[in-house]
């Protein structure tokens, strides 16, 4: 799987009035996760302990052609993790494992978990520079997949397969993982939940319908939800670490 121009072109046509998020427009795994095609869902197997970042520290190198406002948005997203979790995103010094953030014309995407060595995140300018979109990508880097692919999702949402674009149906398959949920309730408000119209054939017909209440808003890209924070803090055992302060 490699970055592609088609995703970049589709992302460039995104605007805030659309009923989908820019990170949902990709041709990648689950839309915005970059992994080798021969790995696929095994990348998230229960015994894959490589996806943890040691002590919750994620070194980064900002390598894209971002202006001052772009850097500010990245910094704001990082501060949300510092404020509410023990995840520390910091500038790389000499760490072997780190994330390089680029701004190529290939959409919003990242690799998931700690791959080892240099790994990449891409934030196409300007569509992928919303604070929530950046936070969504950092959640992937921290090791989290999408809420709507949880193994128990059928108890909480209905997937309208008939209205999903054929090539995107693979992005709605459930991930059979125990570790990904941590016994934390399904979260309609998660920053990792896809929008109700993601990958729709007819953009006025929903592809994901909440069972609790069809009118519940899903797919927000504004903030970490309370359960997002809880999941991070459980996954990284934040109670045993000193919490970060906003910088």
N, C-alpha and C positions, 0 to 999 in steps of 0.2 A: 504494500500500500504506500503510495507516494502522494504528496500534495499535487493538486491539479487545478488547471486554469478554469475549468468549467465551474468548479465550486466558487472560485474567486469572482467570476462573472455573475453568478447567481447572487452571491453575497453583496456585490456592488449595487445590485438593483433593490436591495432591502431598504425600507424606510420605516420610521417609527409608527406610521399609520397601519402597517401590516399587522395581521393577527398571529404572526409567528415571530420567533426570535432569530437573530442572524446566525446563531450557533446551530440552528436546526436545518440549515440549508446545504450542508455538506454531503459529499458522497462517501464519507469515511465510515468507520465502524460506529454504529449508533449515531451517525451524523457528524460527530466532531471529535472522535477519538482516533488517534493515529497509531495503529499497531500493524505488525507484519501480518500479511494475509494468511500465512500458514500457522499463526498462533491463535488468532480469533478469540473465542470465549475462554480458552484454557488459560489465557493471560490472567484471569481472575479466579483461578482455582483456589479451593480452600487452603491448600498447603503452600501456596505461593507467597512465602513470607518476604520475598524481595520487595514487595510493593510498599513496605513501610520506610519512611524517612527517619533515620536515626535521630532520636531525641526531638523529633518534630521539626528539624531544621531543614529548610529548602533553600539552597544557594541558587541565585539566579544571575544571569548576564543579560542585560537589556541591549539587544543588538539591532533592533529595528530602527526604521527611519521615523521615529516618533518626535513630534514637536513638544514644546513645553507642556501643553495641555494634555497630550498623550501620556507623558511621564507622570503628570499629576494624577490622572485617572488610575494608572497602574499603582501608584503610591497609595491612593485612597483605598483601592481594593485590598492591598496588603495590610493596611491598618485595620481593616475589619477583622481579619484573622488575628491580629495582635491584640485587638480589644476584647474579643470574646473567646479565644481559644489559646492553646499553648503552641500552635503552629507558628514558627518564626521563619518568615521569608526574608532573606538578607542577601546583600551583594556578595557574589563569590570572591573568595580570595585565592586559595589554592586547592579547594575541595575537588576530589575526583568525580563525584557525582553532583551534577548541577543541571539547571534548566536554562537553555538559551531562548530568549523571547525575540521573535522576528516579526516582520510586518509584511510578509510576502503576499502576493495577489492569489491567495489560495484559501481564503475564508478564516473562520475561527476554529481552531483545533489545538489539541495537545496530546501528548502521550500520557498514559495512565499509570499512576504509581511511580515508584523509583525503578527506572529501567536499568541504571548503572552506566556510568560515564556521562557523556553529554547527551541530553535529550532535549526535545524541542516543544515550544508552544508558539503558535502563530496568532497574531492579532491584526487582521487586515484593517487598514486605515480607510475611513473612520468608523466603519460599521461595527467592528468588534471592540471598540474602545469604551463602551458603556461599562460603568463600574461593576454592575451585576454580571455582565458577560465575562469580564476578566475574572471575577470571583468564581464563576462557574468553571472556568478552565483551571484555576488553581485547585478547585475541589477534585477535578480529575487527577491532577498531578499528585494530590495528597492520597489518592487511591480509591476515589468514589466514582461509581458509575451513575446511571440515570435512575431516578425514582420509579419511573413507569416500567422499568424492566425487572423490578424486584420479583422474586419467586412467588410472593403472595399477592401480586398486584391485581389478580382477577377478583379478589374479594373487595376491591376498592374502586377499580375503574373498568369500564367496558372499552375494548379496542374495536373500533369500527373498521374492520379489515377491508370492507368493500370500498371505502373511500381513501385508502392509503395508496400512494404511488407504488407501482409494482416493485421498482428497484429499492424502495425504502422499507418494504415489509420486514426485511431482515433486522431493521433497527428497532423493531417492536417485539422481538423475541425475548422471552423471560430468561434471566440469568439465574441458574439454579445454585445459589450461594447461600450459605448460612452466615458467614462472617459479615456480609455486606449490610445486613439489617441490624445486627446487634440487639435483637429483641426490642428495637425502637419502633413505635407505631408508624404506619404508612403516613406520609406527609404530603398532603395536597399543596402545602405552602412552600415546599422545598425549592431552593434555588436550582436543584438538580432535576426538577420535574419538567418535562416537555410541555409545550402549550397545547391547548385543546385542538388546534388546527394544524399541528405539525404534520408535514408531508401529505397534506390533503390533495386529492385529485380535484375536488370542488372546494374552493377555499372558503365557502360559506357553510360547509358541513363539517362537523367535528370528527376528529379521528380518535380522540381520547375523551371519554365521558365519565365524570365522577359519579359513582353509584350513590354516594351519600346524598348528594344534591347536584344535579346536572348543571346548576348555575354557579357552582363554586369556581372561583378563578384559579387556574393552574398555569404554571410556566412563568412565574414572576422572576425578574432579573433585577431586583432592587437591593436585596439584603439576604444575609443568612437567616433562615428561619430558626426558631427556638430548637426545633428537632435537628436541624443541620448542625447547630452548635453542639447539641448533646451527642450526636453521632461522632463528630470529630473528637470531642473530649473523651468519649469512651474508647474509640479506636486508638488514640494516642495516649491513653492513660494520663490525661492532663492533671488529674488530682495529685499525681506524684511529681509533677513538674512545677516550676515556678511560672506563673502567668506573665505574659508579655504586657508591656505598656504601650499605649499609642504614642507614635513618634511624629 
